[in-house]
């Protein structure tokens, strides 16, 4: 998520928009396609900036839920 925010900071500063990241936990490791996830995050942040007014704040948060049926995640 940090990579996406860092990439979009320039675009955000043009409209004086602050990007805030809120994480419930930072000790979580995800197995995913890094480039596809970055692409998704960039798209979401870009859309948020596009539809925000100058001086607004864009917040990004993430959380996760454990599936009690899946013992492989413990």
N, C-alpha and C positions, 0 to 999 in steps of 0.2 A: 504494500500500500504506500509505503514511503516513496518508492520510485515514481509512482503515478503522481503523487502530490508534488514532488520535486519537479517533475516535467511540466506540470500545469501551473506552477507558481508564477511564471512569467505572464501567462495569459490572465491569471487572476489579478496580478498587480496592475495591469492595464486598466482594469475597471475598479481598482482599489477594493478588491474582494479578498477577505481573509478566509483561508481554508483551515478548518479545525478537524483534527482527527481524535476520535474517542474510541478507546479500546477497553473492553472489559478485562481482557487478559492479554499479556504480551508473550507468554511462554508456550504458545500453541504453534505447532508445526503442521503445515498442510502439505499434502501430496497432491500437486495439481500441475497443469500446464502453465508455467510461469508467463510465457508470452501471451497466451490467450487471456489469462486473468488480467494481465497488465492492459491489454487491449480493451477489455470490458470496463475496467476501472477508469481508463482514460476517457472512454466514451461517456460514462456516467458523470464524471467530473466536468467534462467539456459541456455537456448538456446543462448541468447545473449552473455553470458560469454563464452560458449563453442566455439563460432565462432568469438570471439574477440581475437586480439593479445595481448600479454603481454604489460601492460602499457597503453592500450586503456581506453576510457571512455564510459560507457554505460548510455544513457539517457532514463528516463522514464517520460512520460508526460500524463496528462489526461485533458480532457475538456468535456464539455457537451453542448448540444443544447436543448433548450426547443421546444416542439412541440406545435405550435400555435393552433392546433385543440384540444389539451387535456387540459382542464381548471383545472383538478385535480392536476396539478403540480405547481400551483401558490399559 
